[in-house]
Structure formats: C-alpha cells, structure tokens
Amino acid sequence: MTEFPPLKNDLILRAALGKKTERAPVWFMRQAGRYLPEFRKEREKHDFFTLCRTPKLATLITLQPIDRYDLLDAAIIFSDILVIPQALGLEVEMLSGKGPHFPNPLKVPQDIDTRLRKHVNVYEELKYVFEAITMTRKALNGRVPLIGFIGAPWTLMAYMIEGGGSNNLSKAKTWLFSYPEESKRLLQKITDIGIEFLIGQIKSGAQMVQVFESWGGELSPYDFNIFSLPYITQIAEKVKTQLKQENIEPVPMVIFCKGSWYALESLSNIGYDTISLDWTIDPAYAKAITKGRVTLQGNMDPNVLHGTHEEIRSTVRRMLENFGTGEKYIVNLGHGITPTTDPENVKVFLETVHKVGLELNNNIIN
Ligand SMILES: Cc1c2[nH]c(c1CCC(=O)O)Cc1[nH]c(c(CCC(=O)O)c1C)Cc1[nH]c(c(CCC(=O)O)c1C)Cc1[nH]c(c(C)c1CCC(=O)O)C2
C-alpha cells in the first residue's frame, strides 16, 4: 500500500470509533459542490462525470471546501453514488440543474442478465476513483482524514429503474412487489460490487467510509428489513472481514439511511461504527435507542443554513447541547448542503461548531 503523510487531525476517526474528543468534529455531506462558486467555475468547463473521472480535477474539488474554510475535520472524495450503475454498464448523464438521468433505465427483470455486465472488474471500471483517492490523500498532506463512500443497494437499484429522481419510486417498487426474487438478485449484484469498491477505496487511502441509503425512508419498516437491511449488513460485515483477512487496518464505517428513523435499533447492531441521522430524528430519541453502541452523526436541517446567522448559531448550539459534544458525536447536516446555500452561512455554522464545541467540553472538564 502507498505511504501517506502523517495525519495531523484525527478527531473524526476517534469520534467515529467512540473515543473522546476535545470538541465534536464536523464535516458536511455534499461539502464539495454547487453552493461553492469555485466548484461552479470548474463545472462550467467540464461535464460532471468528467470531473469525477479525472483524478486531478476530483482532487482539486475535494480540497475546495477544506481550503476555503480551514475548519472542516474531514474531506469526502468528489465522486457520485451513480458510478456503480455506470460500472455495471448503464449510461448515466448529469443534467445541469436537473440531476441524474439514465437514458435507458432497467425495465424488466431480464434486463439484469441482458443489459448489465455479468462480471464487473471493479479495479478496471472504477480505477479513476481509486486514483483520485490516492492523489487526494497525498494532496491533503495529513490535514484531515479522507472519506470514501458508496450508494447502498436499494438506493442504487431505485435509480437504475426509475432512471433519475422520482416522487414515489413507483417503478422501482413495482419490481419489489412483482418480482421480489429478481429484485433480490439485483440487490445482491450491487452489494457484491459495493463491497469490492469500498475495499478498493480503503486500500487506495480512504480513512473512513459512508454508505448512503438516501431512499431508505421510502420503504415501510417491514420492506426495509427485506430489501435494505440484509444488504447494508453484508456490506459492513464483509468489508470488515476481508480487511482483517488481508491484514489491513479497519476504518470506521458510517451508515446514512435517510428517513429510516424506525430502523435505528437494527442499525445499531449490524457492524457500523456510526449512524448518520436526518433532521427528523430527535437527538434524545436517537440516544435512547442506540444506547451508546454507536457514534451519532448529524443532523441539522440543511435549510437552516438559509436562515439568519443568529438562527444558525442558536440551532448549532442546541444541537451540540442535545447530542453532547466530545463523545460519540460528529457534527453534520441531516442531508446534503443545498445548492442555494450561501457559503458565508456555512462559515458561521463551522465557526459556531468550533467555538461552542470547545466551550461545552471545557465546562464538563472544569
Ligand atoms: C442520492 C445521491 C446522489 N449522489 C450522492 C447521493 C447520496 C447523498 C444524498 O442523498 O444526497 C452522493 C454524492 N454526490 C456527490 C458527492 C461528492 C462528495 C460530497 O461533497 O459530498 C456525494 C457523496 C457530488 C455531486 N453529485 C451531484 C452534484 C451536482 C452536479 C452538477 O453540478 O450538476 C455533485 C456536486 C449530482 C447528483 N448526484 C445525485 C443526485 C440526485 C444529484 C443531483 C442533485 C444534487 O446535486 O443534489 C445522486
């Protein structure tokens, strides 16, 4: 494995593994993206997936929020969850202002065999992500840890069938409730690739990884247990087992199931070190259910960043007080930063996290 510069700030790794920290670490989902003028400048010059596929550009964009604020405790590699469907052989375009579009989504279960690659060589198809991770890790020069990620199988299956964003996922759900066995076969195929992809990211230099089940909350608790939980469980178990077999240091694993408040109990028991929460979950409720078994991450409503500086400061303070800074807690939003967020407001958020985090910890110590 490549040698990397020593890490100067390991707050997030310690927090994710349940160790004490001087203050709660902070990062944002979608921290590298459209709310930043410096990202939009690159985006005007290149297609979205060209940015993802060009390690030098992905490195540049990953570092943009780290350089701008100098207050973040982690970087997340610039890429997308939809690189797995691409590796499987599906075409995906990113339409400006509209989001992802599959010109030819999966329609019937036979498409699994006729339209998707039988065997995906992850190291070939997704080599550009591995290269971007290694390059970014070097460029970070140990300032903060680098996070890798994948989309969870159900969320990716839904995109592959819906062909893009959707209000009710009716096409993807038609598969679940008309062809449950074929759906499971597809979910397993995505799971196998996701496991190999995450292990490759860790070998390339990712120091923490997050699994995004962005459409978890679209499933009933009963269906979640059939179509999501078994697959995200396998991902945590198999990634950890394989790393152990290969004598590679494990990295903290984070699960984000948006909308799946009902699954907090099961999510505490399946091998993830940290659970990322959306804003509909009350911190006290999350703590009562998870009982210290995992670190919690989140969970301010991203739209509070559209509010006044005063409101941002008071919401951050309340969040830190409720989650309890300094132990088993990572500050984040409940979902990604929205494209219309003012970067100045992000700065107010980050400065408050640092200030209040230290203040609350000192109060505990003194
Ligand atoms: C569902 C999902 C996707 N992608 C992702 C998810 C899971 C997180 C979530 O639920 O939001 C994850 C993702 N997408 C992107 C990252 C990069 C790292 C980061 O800064 O977090 C990450 C971690 C870049 C991106 N991914 C995308 C952009 C904007 C692309 C553009 O310039 O048009 C960026 C910077 C495009 C994208 N990609 C996707 C959508 C729905 C969209 C369009 C809407 C949107 O931007 O929120 C799929």
Ligand as a Chemical Component Dictionary entry (heavy atoms), coordinates in Angstrom:
data_LIG
# 
_chem_comp.id                   LIG 
_chem_comp.type                 NON-POLYMER 
_chem_comp.pdbx_formal_charge   0 
_chem_comp.three_letter_code    LIG 
# 
loop_
_chem_comp_atom.comp_id 
_chem_comp_atom.atom_id 
_chem_comp_atom.alt_atom_id 
_chem_comp_atom.type_symbol 
_chem_comp_atom.charge 
_chem_comp_atom.model_Cartn_x 
_chem_comp_atom.model_Cartn_y 
_chem_comp_atom.model_Cartn_z 
_chem_comp_atom.pdbx_ordinal 
LIG C1  C1  C 0 -28.577 10.358 -3.991  1  
LIG C2  C2  C 0 -27.136 10.728 -4.209  2  
LIG C3  C3  C 0 -26.533 11.081 -5.452  3  
LIG N1  N1  N 0 -25.199 11.340 -5.197  4  
LIG C4  C4  C 0 -24.930 11.200 -3.855  5  
LIG C5  C5  C 0 -26.125 10.772 -3.224  6  
LIG C6  C6  C 0 -26.254 10.399 -1.771  7  
LIG C7  C7  C 0 -26.394 11.585 -0.907  8  
LIG C8  C8  C 0 -27.739 12.247 -0.981  9  
LIG O1  O1  O 0 -28.748 11.612 -0.681  10 
LIG O2  O2  O 0 -27.754 13.436 -1.361  11 
LIG C9  C9  C 0 -23.655 11.347 -3.155  12 
LIG C10 C10 C 0 -22.712 12.374 -3.614  13 
LIG N2  N2  N 0 -22.772 13.184 -4.714  14 
LIG C11 C11 C 0 -21.666 13.995 -4.743  15 
LIG C12 C12 C 0 -20.832 13.637 -3.654  16 
LIG C13 C13 C 0 -19.434 14.197 -3.525  17 
LIG C14 C14 C 0 -18.839 14.434 -2.266  18 
LIG C15 C15 C 0 -19.514 15.455 -1.392  19 
LIG O3  O3  O 0 -19.169 16.640 -1.486  20 
LIG O4  O4  O 0 -20.335 15.038 -0.559  21 
LIG C16 C16 C 0 -21.513 12.657 -2.912  22 
LIG C17 C17 C 0 -21.115 11.988 -1.613  23 
LIG C18 C18 C 0 -21.346 15.037 -5.739  24 
LIG C19 C19 C 0 -22.417 15.586 -6.583  25 
LIG N3  N3  N 0 -23.458 14.905 -7.154  26 
LIG C20 C20 C 0 -24.194 15.754 -7.927  27 
LIG C21 C21 C 0 -23.615 17.049 -7.891  28 
LIG C22 C22 C 0 -24.096 18.274 -8.687  29 
LIG C23 C23 C 0 -23.756 18.054 -10.099 30 
LIG C24 C24 C 0 -23.929 19.212 -11.005 31 
LIG O5  O5  O 0 -23.071 20.076 -10.994 32 
LIG O6  O6  O 0 -24.914 19.209 -11.787 33 
LIG C25 C25 C 0 -22.490 16.950 -7.048  34 
LIG C26 C26 C 0 -21.509 18.037 -6.728  35 
LIG C27 C27 C 0 -25.360 15.394 -8.727  36 
LIG C28 C28 C 0 -26.299 14.408 -8.180  37 
LIG N4  N4  N 0 -25.996 13.119 -7.817  38 
LIG C29 C29 C 0 -27.129 12.508 -7.323  39 
LIG C30 C30 C 0 -28.193 13.448 -7.422  40 
LIG C31 C31 C 0 -29.622 13.181 -7.001  41 
LIG C32 C32 C 0 -27.689 14.628 -7.983  42 
LIG C33 C33 C 0 -28.437 15.882 -8.400  43 
LIG C34 C34 C 0 -28.959 16.657 -7.277  44 
LIG C35 C35 C 0 -27.946 17.197 -6.308  45 
LIG O7  O7  O 0 -26.904 17.724 -6.718  46 
LIG O8  O8  O 0 -28.216 17.104 -5.112  47 
LIG C36 C36 C 0 -27.164 11.139 -6.799  48 
# 
loop_
_chem_comp_bond.comp_id 
_chem_comp_bond.atom_id_1 
_chem_comp_bond.atom_id_2 
_chem_comp_bond.value_order 
_chem_comp_bond.pdbx_ordinal 
LIG C1  C2  SING 1  
LIG C2  C3  DOUB 2  
LIG C2  C5  SING 3  
LIG C3  N1  SING 4  
LIG C3  C36 SING 5  
LIG N1  C4  SING 6  
LIG C4  C5  DOUB 7  
LIG C4  C9  SING 8  
LIG C5  C6  SING 9  
LIG C6  C7  SING 10 
LIG C7  C8  SING 11 
LIG C8  O1  DOUB 12 
LIG C8  O2  SING 13 
LIG C9  C10 SING 14 
LIG C10 N2  SING 15 
LIG C10 C16 DOUB 16 
LIG N2  C11 SING 17 
LIG C11 C12 DOUB 18 
LIG C11 C18 SING 19 
LIG C12 C13 SING 20 
LIG C12 C16 SING 21 
LIG C13 C14 SING 22 
LIG C14 C15 SING 23 
LIG C15 O3  DOUB 24 
LIG C15 O4  SING 25 
LIG C16 C17 SING 26 
LIG C18 C19 SING 27 
LIG C19 N3  SING 28 
LIG C19 C25 DOUB 29 
LIG N3  C20 SING 30 
LIG C20 C21 DOUB 31 
LIG C20 C27 SING 32 
LIG C21 C22 SING 33 
LIG C21 C25 SING 34 
LIG C22 C23 SING 35 
LIG C23 C24 SING 36 
LIG C24 O5  DOUB 37 
LIG C24 O6  SING 38 
LIG C25 C26 SING 39 
LIG C27 C28 SING 40 
LIG C28 N4  SING 41 
LIG C28 C32 DOUB 42 
LIG N4  C29 SING 43 
LIG C29 C30 DOUB 44 
LIG C29 C36 SING 45 
LIG C30 C31 SING 46 
LIG C30 C32 SING 47 
LIG C32 C33 SING 48 
LIG C33 C34 SING 49 
LIG C34 C35 SING 50 
LIG C35 O7  DOUB 51 
LIG C35 O8  SING 52 
# 
